[in-house]
Amino acid sequence: MRPRLILGSASPRRRELLAQLGLAPDEVRAPDIDETPLKGELPRPYCARMAREKARAVACGAGEVVLCADTTVALGRRILGKPESAGEAAEFLLALSGRRHRVITAVAVRRGERLWERVVETVVKVKPLSDRELNAYLASGEWRGKAGAYAIQGRFGAFIPWLQGSFTGVVGLPVAETAHLLEAAGLDIQGVEA
């Protein structure tokens, strides 16, 4: 019998990315955990820890596979989380303007006590932003609830001339790596019997 897929995220973007694999979660159970970075914690270990903690925080019954992910925007050693105000969003976007940064997405899949994990890192270049572009983007409100204050799949995509790595990882769920982890956990994503 096919295990039930539990998505440990309320993100509509992660649901859309799962749909690219032909999957729809049987249930959504968003975890409620403290996402504060530890003192001195670097972006990659922080992101991996968040995905792991989310996966452990979601109830996982027999015959269920839990999928959780965390996306972190890193500028050097600095973690750019979800901005709490337009002022903080402007600060993040000005810091990213004209520079390369890393977007790290960690995926954790749990079945029972077993955990499969993968961290995917993508390098993203943002073009130099004019005051007009910055103010228009802030006015759009698209930055709300987004790590690093932007969504690559939205209007901010016009400011990204180049990336190296996983586009879907930047959106919030690296599709190829997620497929591999789900299959390792026993979910037949091809939908054909062997």
KOLZAKOL-981147 format. One record per atom (N, C-alpha, C, O): residue number from 1; chain; x, y, z. Coordinates in steps of 0.1 Angstrom, whole numbers, plus 5000, padded with zeros to 4 digits. Last residue first. Example, Ala and Ser with C-alpha at 12.3 -4.5 7.8 and 13.67 -1.06 7.14 Angstrom:
2
(2,A,(5128,4978,5071))
(2,A,(5137,4989,5071))
(2,A,(5129,5000,5079))
(2,A,(5134,5011,5080))
(1,A,(5132,4943,5078))
(1,A,(5123,4955,5078))
(1,A,(5132,4967,5078))
(1,A,(5142,4967,5085))
//
This chain:
194
(194,A,(5063,4982,4898))
(194,A,(5076,4975,4893))
(194,A,(5073,4961,4889))
(194,A,(5082,4954,4884))
(193,A,(5038,5004,4889))
(193,A,(5042,4992,4897))
(193,A,(5054,4986,4890))
(193,A,(5055,4984,4878))
(192,A,(5041,5039,4888))
(192,A,(5039,5026,4880))
(192,A,(5044,5015,4889))
(192,A,(5055,5016,4896))
(191,A,(5046,5063,4899))
(191,A,(5032,5059,4898))
(191,A,(5030,5046,4890))
(191,A,(5019,5043,4886))
(190,A,(5069,5076,4905))
(190,A,(5066,5074,4891))
(190,A,(5052,5069,4888))
(190,A,(5047,5070,4877))
(189,A,(5071,5076,4932))
(189,A,(5067,5088,4926))
(189,A,(5064,5087,4910))
(189,A,(5058,5095,4904))
(188,A,(5065,5057,4957))
(188,A,(5067,5055,4943))
(188,A,(5062,5067,4936))
(188,A,(5050,5068,4933))
(187,A,(5082,5060,4987))
(187,A,(5071,5066,4979))
(187,A,(5074,5064,4964))
(187,A,(5084,5069,4959))
(186,A,(5104,5052,5002))
(186,A,(5094,5042,4998))
(186,A,(5082,5047,4991))
(186,A,(5072,5040,4989))
(185,A,(5124,5069,5007))
(185,A,(5115,5066,5018))
(185,A,(5104,5057,5015))
(185,A,(5095,5054,5023))
(184,A,(5135,5071,4982))
(184,A,(5143,5064,4992))
(184,A,(5134,5060,5004))
(184,A,(5137,5050,5011))
(183,A,(5116,5088,4971))
(183,A,(5117,5074,4966))
(183,A,(5125,5065,4976))
(183,A,(5122,5054,4978))
(182,A,(5121,5111,4985))
(182,A,(5108,5105,4986))
(182,A,(5109,5090,4982))
(182,A,(5102,5081,4988))
(181,A,(5147,5117,4975))
(181,A,(5145,5114,4989))
(181,A,(5132,5107,4992))
(181,A,(5131,5097,5000))
(180,A,(5142,5121,4947))
(180,A,(5151,5111,4952))
(180,A,(5149,5107,4966))
(180,A,(5149,5095,4970))
(179,A,(5125,5143,4948))
(179,A,(5120,5131,4942))
(179,A,(5129,5119,4947))
(179,A,(5124,5109,4951))
(178,A,(5143,5162,4959))
(178,A,(5131,5158,4967))
(178,A,(5126,5145,4962))
(178,A,(5122,5136,4970))
(177,A,(5161,5165,4938))
(177,A,(5165,5160,4950))
(177,A,(5154,5155,4959))
(177,A,(5155,5145,4966))
(176,A,(5143,5177,4919))
(176,A,(5151,5165,4916))
(176,A,(5155,5158,4929))
(176,A,(5153,5146,4930))
(175,A,(5133,5201,4932))
(175,A,(5124,5190,4927))
(175,A,(5132,5177,4925))
(175,A,(5127,5166,4930))
(174,A,(5138,5218,4960))
(174,A,(5145,5213,4948))
(174,A,(5139,5200,4944))
(174,A,(5140,5190,4950))
(173,A,(5118,5242,4970))
(173,A,(5118,5228,4971))
(173,A,(5125,5223,4959))
(173,A,(5120,5222,4948))
(172,A,(5119,5270,4967))
(172,A,(5116,5265,4980))
(172,A,(5116,5250,4982))
(172,A,(5114,5244,4992))
(171,A,(5131,5285,4947))
(171,A,(5116,5287,4949))
(171,A,(5112,5281,4963))
(171,A,(5104,5287,4970))
(170,A,(5156,5274,4948))
(170,A,(5155,5288,4952))
(170,A,(5140,5291,4955))
(170,A,(5137,5299,4964))
(169,A,(5150,5249,4938))
(169,A,(5156,5250,4952))
(169,A,(5154,5264,4957))
(169,A,(5151,5267,4969))
(168,A,(5143,5255,4912))
(168,A,(5132,5251,4921))
(168,A,(5137,5251,4936))
(168,A,(5129,5253,4945))
(167,A,(5169,5260,4902))
(167,A,(5159,5271,4903))
(167,A,(5148,5267,4913))
(167,A,(5143,5276,4921))
(166,A,(5200,5250,4914))
(166,A,(5186,5246,4913))
(166,A,(5176,5258,4914))
(166,A,(5175,5264,4924))
(165,A,(5228,5264,4897))
(165,A,(5222,5255,4907))
(165,A,(5208,5252,4904))
(165,A,(5204,5250,4892))
(164,A,(5233,5297,4893))
(164,A,(5240,5284,4891))
(164,A,(5235,5275,4902))
(164,A,(5237,5277,4914))
(163,A,(5219,5324,4875))
(163,A,(5220,5316,4887))
(163,A,(5227,5303,4883))
(163,A,(5226,5299,4872))
(162,A,(5212,5357,4864))
(162,A,(5220,5345,4864))
(162,A,(5219,5338,4877))
(162,A,(5218,5344,4887))
(161,A,(5197,5380,4866))
(161,A,(5202,5377,4853))
(161,A,(5208,5363,4852))
(161,A,(5210,5358,4841))
(160,A,(5171,5391,4883))
(160,A,(5181,5380,4885))
(160,A,(5185,5375,4871))
(160,A,(5179,5367,4865))
(159,A,(5150,5408,4881))
(159,A,(5163,5413,4886))
(159,A,(5174,5403,4888))
(159,A,(5185,5406,4893))
(158,A,(5128,5393,4874))
(158,A,(5133,5403,4864))
(158,A,(5147,5409,4868))
(158,A,(5154,5414,4860))
(157,A,(5121,5380,4898))
(157,A,(5128,5373,4887))
(157,A,(5134,5382,4877))
(157,A,(5144,5378,4871))
(156,A,(5104,5396,4911))
(156,A,(5118,5398,4914))
(156,A,(5127,5390,4904))
(156,A,(5139,5394,4902))
(155,A,(5078,5388,4905))
(155,A,(5084,5399,4898))
(155,A,(5099,5401,4900))
(155,A,(5105,5408,4892))
(154,A,(5084,5353,4912))
(154,A,(5075,5364,4910))
(154,A,(5082,5375,4903))
(154,A,(5091,5373,4894))
(153,A,(5103,5334,4917))
(153,A,(5092,5330,4907))
(153,A,(5082,5342,4905))
(153,A,(5073,5340,4897))
(152,A,(5119,5345,4937))
(152,A,(5124,5344,4923))
(152,A,(5113,5341,4913))
(152,A,(5115,5345,4901))
(151,A,(5110,5367,4961))
(151,A,(5105,5355,4955))
(151,A,(5110,5355,4940))
(151,A,(5106,5363,4932))
(150,A,(5126,5382,4989))
(150,A,(5122,5382,4975))
(150,A,(5117,5368,4972))
(150,A,(5120,5358,4978))
(149,A,(5137,5385,5015))
(149,A,(5128,5395,5010))
(149,A,(5124,5394,4995))
(149,A,(5120,5404,4990))
(148,A,(5151,5364,5026))
(148,A,(5159,5373,5018))
(148,A,(5150,5385,5012))
(148,A,(5156,5393,5005))
(147,A,(5121,5345,5026))
(147,A,(5135,5346,5030))
(147,A,(5143,5355,5021))
(147,A,(5141,5354,5009))
(146,A,(5090,5361,5028))
(146,A,(5100,5355,5019))
(146,A,(5114,5356,5025))
(146,A,(5118,5367,5029))
(145,A,(5070,5376,5040))
(145,A,(5071,5362,5043))
(145,A,(5081,5354,5035))
(145,A,(5080,5342,5034))
(144,A,(5069,5401,5015))
(144,A,(5064,5396,5028))
(144,A,(5065,5381,5029))
(144,A,(5060,5374,5020))
(143,A,(5075,5408,4989))
(143,A,(5086,5405,4998))
(143,A,(5082,5398,5011))
(143,A,(5089,5392,5018))
(142,A,(5053,5418,4977))
(142,A,(5057,5404,4974))
(142,A,(5068,5399,4983))
(142,A,(5069,5387,4985))
(141,A,(5046,5444,4979))
(141,A,(5043,5436,4990))
(141,A,(5048,5421,4988))
(141,A,(5046,5413,4997))
(140,A,(5050,5464,4960))
(140,A,(5042,5453,4956))
(140,A,(5038,5444,4968))
(140,A,(5028,5436,4967))
(139,A,(5067,5482,4972))
(139,A,(5053,5486,4972))
(139,A,(5044,5474,4968))
(139,A,(5032,5473,4972))
(138,A,(5091,5469,4967))
(138,A,(5087,5470,4981))
(138,A,(5072,5473,4981))
(138,A,(5064,5468,4990))
(137,A,(5092,5473,4939))
(137,A,(5092,5460,4945))
(137,A,(5086,5460,4959))
(137,A,(5078,5452,4963))
(136,A,(5094,5501,4938))
(136,A,(5082,5494,4932))
(136,A,(5081,5480,4937))
(136,A,(5070,5476,4940))
(135,A,(5118,5505,4951))
(135,A,(5106,5511,4957))
(135,A,(5093,5504,4951))
(135,A,(5084,5501,4958))
(134,A,(5136,5492,4933))
(134,A,(5135,5488,4947))
(134,A,(5122,5493,4953))
(134,A,(5115,5485,4959))
(133,A,(5132,5507,4909))
(133,A,(5129,5493,4910))
(133,A,(5127,5488,4924))
(133,A,(5118,5480,4927))
(132,A,(5140,5533,4918))
(132,A,(5127,5531,4913))
(132,A,(5123,5516,4913))
(132,A,(5112,5512,4918))
(131,A,(5167,5529,4925))
(131,A,(5157,5533,4936))
(131,A,(5143,5530,4931))
(131,A,(5134,5526,4939))
(130,A,(5179,5499,4909))
(130,A,(5177,5513,4909))
(130,A,(5167,5516,4921))
(130,A,(5160,5507,4925))
(129,A,(5201,5473,4916))
(129,A,(5187,5477,4917))
(129,A,(5187,5493,4917))
(129,A,(5194,5499,4926))
(128,A,(5222,5452,4898))
(128,A,(5222,5465,4906))
(128,A,(5207,5470,4905))
(128,A,(5202,5472,4894))
(127,A,(5210,5418,4898))
(127,A,(5215,5430,4891))
(127,A,(5215,5442,4901))
(127,A,(5207,5442,4910))
(126,A,(5220,5391,4917))
(126,A,(5210,5401,4916))
(126,A,(5217,5413,4908))
(126,A,(5228,5417,4912))
(125,A,(5227,5357,4913))
(125,A,(5232,5370,4911))
(125,A,(5220,5380,4909))
(125,A,(5211,5377,4901))
(124,A,(5230,5328,4933))
(124,A,(5221,5337,4926))
(124,A,(5228,5351,4925))
(124,A,(5233,5356,4934))
(123,A,(5238,5295,4937))
(123,A,(5243,5308,4937))
(123,A,(5235,5317,4928))
(123,A,(5231,5313,4916))
(122,A,(5224,5270,4958))
(122,A,(5223,5277,4945))
(122,A,(5229,5291,4946))
(122,A,(5227,5298,4956))
(121,A,(5224,5239,4974))
(121,A,(5229,5253,4974))
(121,A,(5229,5259,4960))
(121,A,(5234,5252,4951))
(120,A,(5207,5216,4993))
(120,A,(5210,5221,4979))
(120,A,(5213,5236,4980))
(120,A,(5206,5244,4986))
(119,A,(5209,5188,5013))
(119,A,(5210,5203,5013))
(119,A,(5214,5207,4999))
(119,A,(5224,5202,4993))
(118,A,(5189,5162,5025))
(118,A,(5197,5167,5014))
(118,A,(5197,5182,5015))
(118,A,(5187,5189,5018))
(117,A,(5180,5132,5043))
(117,A,(5182,5146,5042))
(117,A,(5191,5150,5030))
(117,A,(5199,5142,5025))
(116,A,(5158,5110,5060))
(116,A,(5167,5112,5048))
(116,A,(5168,5127,5046))
(116,A,(5158,5135,5047))
(115,A,(5153,5091,5089))
(115,A,(5153,5105,5083))
(115,A,(5163,5105,5071))
(115,A,(5174,5100,5072))
(114,A,(5132,5069,5108))
(114,A,(5142,5071,5098))
(114,A,(5141,5085,5091))
(114,A,(5130,5090,5089))
(113,A,(5111,5064,5124))
(113,A,(5122,5071,5130))
(113,A,(5133,5074,5120))
(113,A,(5143,5081,5124))
(112,A,(5087,5070,5100))
(112,A,(5089,5064,5113))
(112,A,(5101,5072,5120))
(112,A,(5100,5084,5121))
(111,A,(5102,5088,5077))
(111,A,(5093,5077,5078))
(111,A,(5096,5070,5090))
(111,A,(5107,5063,5091))
(110,A,(5109,5121,5064))
(110,A,(5109,5111,5076))
(110,A,(5099,5101,5074))
(110,A,(5087,5103,5069))
(109,A,(5131,5142,5048))
(109,A,(5120,5133,5046))
(109,A,(5121,5123,5058))
(109,A,(5131,5117,5060))
(108,A,(5141,5175,5043))
(108,A,(5142,5164,5052))
(108,A,(5129,5155,5050))
(108,A,(5118,5161,5051))
(107,A,(5161,5198,5026))
(107,A,(5149,5189,5026))
(107,A,(5152,5178,5035))
(107,A,(5162,5171,5035))
(106,A,(5172,5231,5024))
(106,A,(5174,5218,5030))
(106,A,(5161,5210,5030))
(106,A,(5151,5216,5033))
(105,A,(5185,5254,5003))
(105,A,(5173,5247,5007))
(105,A,(5176,5234,5012))
(105,A,(5183,5226,5005))
(104,A,(5200,5285,5001))
(104,A,(5202,5271,5006))
(104,A,(5188,5266,5009))
(104,A,(5181,5272,5017))
(103,A,(5214,5307,4980))
(103,A,(5201,5303,4985))
(103,A,(5203,5288,4988))
(103,A,(5206,5280,4980))
(102,A,(5239,5332,4981))
(102,A,(5236,5318,4981))
(102,A,(5222,5316,4986))
(102,A,(5218,5322,4996))
(101,A,(5247,5359,4959))
(101,A,(5245,5353,4972))
(101,A,(5241,5339,4970))
(101,A,(5240,5334,4959))
(100,A,(5263,5386,4942))
(100,A,(5259,5372,4942))
(100,A,(5257,5368,4957))
(100,A,(5263,5373,4966))
(99,A,(5251,5420,4936))
(99,A,(5260,5410,4942))
(99,A,(5255,5396,4940))
(99,A,(5243,5394,4936))
(98,A,(5233,5440,4930))
(98,A,(5246,5440,4924))
(98,A,(5256,5429,4928))
(98,A,(5267,5430,4925))
(97,A,(5217,5438,4961))
(97,A,(5218,5445,4949))
(97,A,(5232,5445,4943))
(97,A,(5242,5449,4949))
(96,A,(5217,5428,4987))
(96,A,(5218,5418,4976))
(96,A,(5221,5425,4963))
(96,A,(5226,5418,4954))
(95,A,(5214,5451,5002))
(95,A,(5226,5443,5005))
(95,A,(5228,5433,4993))
(95,A,(5240,5430,4990))
(94,A,(5189,5459,4993))
(94,A,(5201,5468,4990))
(94,A,(5214,5460,4992))
(94,A,(5223,5462,4985))
(93,A,(5174,5439,5004))
(93,A,(5175,5440,4990))
(93,A,(5186,5449,4986))
(93,A,(5193,5446,4975))
(92,A,(5177,5443,5032))
(92,A,(5181,5431,5026))
(92,A,(5184,5432,5011))
(92,A,(5194,5428,5006))
(91,A,(5165,5469,5034))
(91,A,(5179,5467,5039))
(91,A,(5185,5454,5032))
(91,A,(5196,5454,5027))
(90,A,(5139,5464,5026))
(90,A,(5148,5473,5018))
(90,A,(5162,5471,5021))
(90,A,(5171,5471,5013))
(89,A,(5131,5448,5048))
(89,A,(5132,5442,5034))
(89,A,(5141,5451,5025))
(89,A,(5149,5445,5017))
(88,A,(5132,5466,5068))
(88,A,(5142,5455,5069))
(88,A,(5143,5449,5055))
(88,A,(5154,5445,5050))
(87,A,(5111,5483,5059))
(87,A,(5125,5488,5061))
(87,A,(5135,5477,5061))
(87,A,(5146,5479,5055))
(86,A,(5089,5466,5059))
(86,A,(5094,5471,5046))
(86,A,(5108,5477,5048))
(86,A,(5116,5475,5038))
(85,A,(5096,5440,5084))
(85,A,(5091,5453,5080))
(85,A,(5096,5456,5066))
(85,A,(5105,5450,5061))
(84,A,(5108,5416,5088))
(84,A,(5096,5419,5096))
(84,A,(5089,5432,5092))
(84,A,(5078,5435,5097))
(83,A,(5119,5392,5063))
(83,A,(5119,5405,5069))
(83,A,(5106,5408,5077))
(83,A,(5095,5404,5073))
(82,A,(5132,5361,5070))
(82,A,(5120,5367,5065))
(82,A,(5119,5381,5071))
(82,A,(5118,5382,5084))
(81,A,(5168,5363,5068))
(81,A,(5155,5356,5071))
(81,A,(5143,5363,5064))
(81,A,(5145,5370,5054))
(80,A,(5198,5359,5059))
(80,A,(5188,5369,5056))
(80,A,(5174,5361,5057))
(80,A,(5170,5355,5048))
(79,A,(5227,5353,5076))
(79,A,(5214,5347,5073))
(79,A,(5204,5358,5071))
(79,A,(5202,5366,5080))
(78,A,(5261,5357,5067))
(78,A,(5249,5363,5073))
(78,A,(5236,5356,5067))
(78,A,(5235,5354,5055))
(77,A,(5284,5350,5055))
(77,A,(5280,5342,5067))
(77,A,(5267,5347,5073))
(77,A,(5262,5341,5083))
(76,A,(5272,5359,5024))
(76,A,(5284,5355,5031))
(76,A,(5280,5346,5043))
(76,A,(5274,5336,5041))
(75,A,(5241,5357,5027))
(75,A,(5250,5367,5021))
(75,A,(5263,5366,5029))
(75,A,(5264,5371,5040))
(74,A,(5216,5334,5021))
(74,A,(5228,5337,5028))
(74,A,(5237,5347,5020))
(74,A,(5239,5345,5008))
(73,A,(5184,5324,5028))
(73,A,(5192,5332,5019))
(73,A,(5204,5336,5027))
(73,A,(5203,5342,5038))
(72,A,(5169,5292,5031))
(72,A,(5176,5303,5037))
(72,A,(5184,5311,5027))
(72,A,(5190,5305,5018))
(71,A,(5142,5270,5035))
(71,A,(5150,5278,5025))
(71,A,(5156,5290,5032))
(71,A,(5149,5298,5039))
(70,A,(5134,5238,5044))
(70,A,(5137,5251,5049))
(70,A,(5146,5258,5038))
(70,A,(5155,5252,5033))
(69,A,(5109,5212,5045))
(69,A,(5120,5219,5039))
(69,A,(5122,5232,5046))
(69,A,(5113,5238,5052))
(68,A,(5095,5179,5048))
(68,A,(5097,5192,5053))
(68,A,(5109,5198,5046))
(68,A,(5118,5191,5041))
(67,A,(5074,5152,5046))
(67,A,(5083,5160,5038))
(67,A,(5083,5174,5044))
(67,A,(5073,5181,5045))
(66,A,(5067,5120,5059))
(66,A,(5066,5135,5061))
(66,A,(5077,5141,5053))
(66,A,(5089,5137,5053))
(65,A,(5047,5093,5052))
(65,A,(5060,5099,5049))
(65,A,(5058,5114,5051))
(65,A,(5050,5120,5045))
(64,A,(5030,5066,5069))
(64,A,(5031,5080,5065))
(64,A,(5046,5084,5062))
(64,A,(5055,5080,5069))
(63,A,(5028,5042,5081))
(63,A,(5023,5043,5068))
(63,A,(5023,5058,5063))
(63,A,(5016,5061,5053))
(62,A,(5022,5055,5113))
(62,A,(5026,5043,5105))
(62,A,(5020,5045,5091))
(62,A,(5009,5049,5090))
(61,A,(5026,5091,5115))
(61,A,(5020,5078,5119))
(61,A,(5026,5067,5110))
(61,A,(5033,5069,5101))
(60,A,(5041,5118,5127))
(60,A,(5043,5109,5116))
(60,A,(5038,5095,5120))
(60,A,(5045,5088,5127))
(59,A,(5039,5152,5134))
(59,A,(5034,5139,5137))
(59,A,(5035,5130,5125))
(59,A,(5031,5134,5114))
(58,A,(5067,5173,5132))
(58,A,(5054,5169,5125))
(58,A,(5051,5154,5129))
(58,A,(5059,5145,5128))
(57,A,(5092,5175,5143))
(57,A,(5081,5182,5150))
(57,A,(5067,5178,5144))
(57,A,(5057,5179,5151))
(56,A,(5110,5164,5125))
(56,A,(5108,5157,5138))
(56,A,(5096,5163,5145))
(56,A,(5090,5156,5154))
(55,A,(5109,5183,5104))
(55,A,(5105,5169,5102))
(55,A,(5102,5161,5115))
(55,A,(5093,5153,5115))
(54,A,(5119,5206,5118))
(54,A,(5105,5206,5113))
(54,A,(5100,5191,5111))
(54,A,(5089,5188,5115))
(53,A,(5145,5197,5123))
(53,A,(5136,5200,5134))
(53,A,(5122,5200,5130))
(53,A,(5113,5195,5137))
(52,A,(5154,5195,5096))
(52,A,(5154,5183,5105))
(52,A,(5144,5185,5116))
(52,A,(5136,5176,5119))
(51,A,(5152,5222,5087))
(51,A,(5145,5211,5080))
(51,A,(5144,5199,5089))
(51,A,(5133,5193,5090))
(50,A,(5170,5234,5106))
(50,A,(5156,5238,5106))
(50,A,(5148,5227,5099))
(50,A,(5137,5223,5104))
(49,A,(5195,5222,5100))
(49,A,(5189,5220,5113))
(49,A,(5174,5223,5113))
(49,A,(5166,5216,5119))
(48,A,(5199,5232,5075))
(48,A,(5198,5218,5076))
(48,A,(5191,5215,5090))
(48,A,(5183,5206,5090))
(47,A,(5202,5260,5081))
(47,A,(5191,5255,5072))
(47,A,(5189,5240,5074))
(47,A,(5177,5236,5075))
(46,A,(5225,5259,5098))
(46,A,(5212,5264,5103))
(46,A,(5201,5259,5095))
(46,A,(5191,5254,5100))
(45,A,(5245,5250,5080))
(45,A,(5241,5241,5091))
(45,A,(5227,5246,5098))
(45,A,(5220,5238,5102))
(44,A,(5243,5273,5062))
(44,A,(5241,5259,5057))
(44,A,(5237,5250,5069))
(44,A,(5227,5243,5068))
(43,A,(5249,5298,5078))
(43,A,(5236,5295,5071))
(43,A,(5234,5281,5067))
(43,A,(5222,5276,5069))
(42,A,(5261,5292,5112))
(42,A,(5263,5296,5098))
(42,A,(5251,5291,5090))
(42,A,(5243,5283,5094))
(41,A,(5257,5306,5144))
(41,A,(5253,5295,5135))
(41,A,(5255,5300,5120))
(41,A,(5250,5311,5117))
(40,A,(5261,5326,5163))
(40,A,(5272,5322,5155))
(40,A,(5269,5311,5145))
(40,A,(5279,5306,5138))
(39,A,(5234,5314,5182))
(39,A,(5245,5323,5182))
(39,A,(5257,5318,5174))
(39,A,(5262,5307,5177))
(38,A,(5210,5299,5160))
(38,A,(5218,5299,5172))
(38,A,(5229,5309,5171))
(38,A,(5233,5313,5160))
(37,A,(5181,5315,5146))
(37,A,(5194,5309,5144))
(37,A,(5202,5309,5158))
(37,A,(5200,5318,5166))
(36,A,(5148,5307,5152))
(36,A,(5158,5316,5155))
(36,A,(5172,5309,5154))
(36,A,(5174,5298,5159))
(35,A,(5124,5293,5149))
(35,A,(5133,5293,5138))
(35,A,(5145,5303,5140))
(35,A,(5151,5307,5130))
(34,A,(5107,5270,5167))
(34,A,(5114,5283,5169))
(34,A,(5125,5283,5158))
(34,A,(5133,5274,5157))
(33,A,(5078,5256,5150))
(33,A,(5091,5255,5158))
(33,A,(5097,5269,5158))
(33,A,(5094,5278,5151))
(32,A,(5052,5240,5140))
(32,A,(5054,5252,5147))
(32,A,(5067,5251,5156))
(32,A,(5066,5246,5167))
(31,A,(5046,5225,5108))
(31,A,(5052,5225,5122))
(31,A,(5053,5239,5128))
(31,A,(5055,5249,5120))
(30,A,(5017,5218,5091))
(30,A,(5028,5228,5092))
(30,A,(5033,5228,5106))
(30,A,(5025,5229,5116))
(29,A,(5006,5194,5074))
(29,A,(5007,5196,5088))
(29,A,(5019,5205,5090))
(29,A,(5031,5201,5091))
(28,A,(4984,5183,5050))
(28,A,(4994,5193,5053))
(28,A,(4994,5195,5068))
(28,A,(4983,5198,5074))
(27,A,(4979,5152,5032))
(27,A,(4976,5161,5043))
(27,A,(4987,5171,5045))
(27,A,(4999,5168,5042))
(26,A,(4987,5141,5009))
(26,A,(4974,5136,5015))
(26,A,(4969,5145,5026))
(26,A,(4957,5146,5029))
(25,A,(4999,5163,4984))
(25,A,(5000,5158,4997))
(25,A,(4986,5152,5002))
(25,A,(4976,5158,4999))
(24,A,(5003,5151,4951))
(24,A,(4996,5160,4960))
(24,A,(4996,5155,4974))
(24,A,(4994,5143,4976))
(23,A,(5026,5148,4924))
(23,A,(5022,5145,4938))
(23,A,(5013,5156,4944))
(23,A,(5016,5167,4942))
(22,A,(5039,5153,4900))
(22,A,(5026,5145,4900))
(22,A,(5021,5141,4914))
(22,A,(5013,5132,4915))
(21,A,(5059,5169,4903))
(21,A,(5063,5155,4904))
(21,A,(5050,5146,4903))
(21,A,(5051,5134,4903))
(20,A,(5046,5193,4903))
(20,A,(5054,5190,4892))
(20,A,(5059,5176,4891))
(20,A,(5061,5170,4881))
(19,A,(5035,5192,4929))
(19,A,(5026,5189,4917))
(19,A,(5034,5187,4905))
(19,A,(5030,5179,4896))
(18,A,(5056,5202,4943))
(18,A,(5053,5188,4945))
(18,A,(5044,5183,4933))
(18,A,(5045,5172,4928))
(17,A,(5053,5229,4936))
(17,A,(5065,5221,4932))
(17,A,(5063,5206,4933))
(17,A,(5068,5199,4924))
(16,A,(5029,5235,4949))
(16,A,(5030,5236,4934))
(16,A,(5042,5228,4929))
(16,A,(5041,5222,4918))
(15,A,(5037,5232,4975))
(15,A,(5026,5224,4970))
(15,A,(5027,5223,4955))
(15,A,(5025,5213,4948))
(14,A,(5055,5252,4977))
(14,A,(5060,5239,4979))
(14,A,(5050,5229,4973))
(14,A,(5053,5218,4968))
(13,A,(5038,5274,4974))
(13,A,(5049,5272,4964))
(13,A,(5054,5258,4965))
(13,A,(5056,5251,4955))
(12,A,(5023,5275,4997))
(12,A,(5016,5271,4985))
(12,A,(5027,5268,4974))
(12,A,(5024,5260,4965))
(11,A,(5034,5263,5028))
(11,A,(5038,5270,5016))
(11,A,(5030,5266,5003))
(11,A,(5032,5254,5000))
(10,A,(5031,5249,5051))
(10,A,(5019,5256,5046))
(10,A,(5022,5264,5033))
(10,A,(5013,5270,5028))
(9,A,(5046,5218,5056))
(9,A,(5047,5232,5052))
(9,A,(5034,5237,5047))
(9,A,(5027,5230,5040))
(8,A,(5049,5189,5055))
(8,A,(5051,5197,5067))
(8,A,(5055,5211,5064))
(8,A,(5065,5216,5068))
(7,A,(5028,5168,5039))
(7,A,(5037,5179,5037))
(7,A,(5037,5188,5049))
(7,A,(5027,5193,5054))
(6,A,(5027,5134,5038))
(6,A,(5024,5145,5047))
(6,A,(5033,5156,5044))
(6,A,(5045,5155,5045))
(5,A,(5014,5108,5020))
(5,A,(5024,5119,5019))
(5,A,(5019,5130,5028))
(5,A,(5009,5136,5025))
(4,A,(5011,5074,5029))
(4,A,(5005,5087,5028))
(4,A,(5015,5098,5028))
(4,A,(5025,5097,5037))
(3,A,(5024,5047,5009))
(3,A,(5024,5055,5021))
(3,A,(5017,5068,5018))
(3,A,(5017,5074,5007))
(2,A,(5005,5022,4992))
(2,A,(5013,5035,4991))
(2,A,(5012,5042,5004))
(2,A,(5001,5044,5010))
(1,A,(5008,4988,5000))
(1,A,(5000,5000,5000))
(1,A,(5009,5013,5000))
(1,A,(5019,5013,5007))
//
